[in-house]
Amino acid sequence: MSTIQDREIDNDGYVITEPLIKMDIDKKADVKKYNRVYHREYYRKILSVKAECELCGCSVAKQKLSTHHKSQKCHRLRAQQEEEGGTNKINS
């Protein structure tokens, strides 16, 4: 592992960095495919976890729960529950 002390320093006191390694096209395609698969699996495991809305009872993705609370669907379902005499979890 190289440290800053091992690297060359220019006249202004900045560390001279090594040039970026150029990858061939096949390698770039493999990296792009790996990243696509990795992010898809990450979304499925972490972000797309279903949670029940505590206000209206709908099942929504955990990531979009705050957006759902502002939606007309959530407001409409809460209004229907109040009309039917169900307990509103906001007031309780």
ABEGO torsion letter per residue (X at the ends): XBBAAABBBBAAGBBBBBBBBBBBAAAAAAAAAAAAAAAAAAAAAAAABBBBBAAAGBBBBAAAAAAAAABAAAAAAAAAAAAAGBBBAAAX
